[in-house]
Amino acid sequence: MDAPMELLTNSAGRRRNRQWPDEVKARIVAETLRPGATVGQVAQRHGLKANHLSSWRTLARNGKLVLPAPEGPVE
């Protein structure tokens, strides 16, 4: 997902929070589990803050976000 970051606004031009589907969250979290990957690098690549991505990792650890099957080795 190397698309440019989009800024969503409402009709008054105010910024609003972006909604991430669970499938996308899970795919991004899975990227952080690849050997050599860091949360900061993955977050930056997807236009996220590292602490936001870390909270998704916590959801996955607690079983509230189901990750896809790994494609290769994981850490």
N, C-alpha and C positions, 0 to 999 in steps of 0.2 A: 504494500500500500504506500506508494511513493507519490501520492497526489498532494498538491499544495494544500496548506491549511486553509480552511474556510472560516470566515468570521460571520456568525449568524446574528442578525439584528431583527428586532421587531419593527412594527410599522412606524414607531416613533424614533427609530434609529438607535435605540439602546441595545447594547450587547446582551445576548442571552446565552445560557449554557447550551453546549452541544450535547446531543443525545447519542450515545454509542450503543449499538446493538450488542447483545451478549456474545454473539458469534465473533464480532470484530474484537471485542475486549479479550476474548479467549485466545484468539489468534495472536494478538499483540503480546499477551502474557506469555504464550508459548515461545515467542521469539526470545524472551529474556532467559529462557531455560537452555538455550543452545550454548555449547562450549565457547567461551570467550566473549559472550554478549554481556553487556552491562545494562542495568535498568536505565541509566542516564542516556546512553546512546540510543536505545530502542525508543525511549520517550521522545527524544529530540527528533528522531526520524519520522515520528507520527504526529508531531506537533503537540505533544503532551508535556505536562510537568512530571518530573520523576516521582514526586510524592503521590500524584494521582494514579500513576501506573502501579506504584507500590501498594496502594489500597486495593487495586484489582487483584494483585498477587495474593493479598490477604484473603480476599473473597474466594479465590481458587483454593487456597490452603484449607479454608473452612468448609469446602464443598459447596459453596454457593455460586460458583462459576465453573462450568464443566469445560475442561480444555480438550482440544482435539488430540488424537493419537499422535505421538511424536514421529517425525519423519526420519530422524536420525538420532545421534547420541544426545543425551540431555545431562545437565549438571545437577 
